[in-house]
Amino acid sequence: MTIDPLKIPGLNARPLEISARQMRAPQPHDAQPAGKSFKEMLADAITEVQQLQTEADTTIKRLVAGEIKDVSEAMVAVEKADVSFQTMMAVRGKVMTAYEEIMRMQI
């Protein structure tokens, strides 16, 4: 005895039937993309990394000057800058690898 998976009690599954009238042609996408371009996203990411580097530098200067007593605040700022820089370098490596792969493609 075989069990039809569409007729198992409690699932309320029914076969799907779509007529030709219900189907519609795919709509073309707008020529203008809704989000930012890759160039803009990359520039924003680099700007953010630079801001974190500057913030870490300023925090270290304030620690050395004695304006900050808590060393952990400076360490957190430095680590945030370091992680963002390492991430940016990893992305750069992936972009360069993709570029080299594209350059090796034969036309």
Secondary structure, DSSP 8 states (H G I E B T S, - for coil): ----GGG-TTS--------TTT--------SS-SS--HHHHHHHHHHHHHHHHHHHHHHHHHHHHTS---HHHHHHHHHHHHHHHHHHHHHHHHHHHHHHHHHH---
